[in-house]
């Protein structure tokens, strides 16, 4: 996996057109992401691009 395939929740939310990173934190609490697809590093949450595509679909021009 390339480092470019790991995003902060804020970056991922922006790319997928979600309101903010709290949407992704809620998805974690709801069990939508699998173990190993996300982690918290200090105060920053990280998620893989692959996980985002699995849960929210591929990025489109509309996102």
C-alpha positions in Angstrom: 0.0 0.0 0.0 1.3 3.4 -0.9 1.2 6.3 1.6 -1.0 8.2 -0.8 -3.7 5.5 -0.2 -4.0 6.6 3.4 -6.1 9.7 4.1 -7.2 11.7 7.1 -10.9 11.6 7.8 -11.0 15.3 6.8 -9.3 14.6 3.4 -11.5 11.6 2.8 -14.7 13.5 3.6 -13.7 16.3 1.3 -12.9 13.9 -1.6 -16.1 12.0 -1.2 -18.3 15.1 -0.7 -19.2 14.3 2.9 -20.0 17.1 5.3 -16.9 16.5 7.5 -14.8 13.9 9.3 -17.5 13.3 11.9 -19.5 11.4 9.3 -16.6 8.9 9.1 -16.2 8.7 12.9 -19.9 7.8 13.1 -19.4 5.1 10.4 -16.6 3.6 12.5 -19.0 3.5 15.6 -21.6 1.8 13.4 -19.1 -0.9 12.2 -19.1 0.1 8.6 -15.3 -0.1 8.3 -13.4 -3.3 9.0 -10.6 -3.7 11.5 -7.4 -2.5 9.8 -9.1 -0.1 7.4 -8.9 2.8 9.8 -7.0 3.9 12.9 -6.5 6.8 15.2 -3.0 8.4 15.5 -3.1 10.9 18.3 -6.0 13.2 17.5 -6.0 12.3 13.8 -8.1 9.5 12.3 -6.8 7.8 9.2 -8.6 5.6 6.7 -7.5 3.7 3.6 -8.7 4.8 0.2 -9.8 1.2 -0.5 -12.0 1.3 2.6 -13.6 4.5 1.5 -14.3 3.0 -2.0 -15.8 -0.1 -0.4 -18.2 1.9 1.9 -18.9 5.0 -0.2 -18.0 3.9 -3.8 -15.4 5.3 -6.2 -14.8 9.0 -6.3 -16.7 10.6 -9.2 -16.5 14.1 -10.8 -19.7 14.9 -8.8 -18.0 14.1 -5.5 
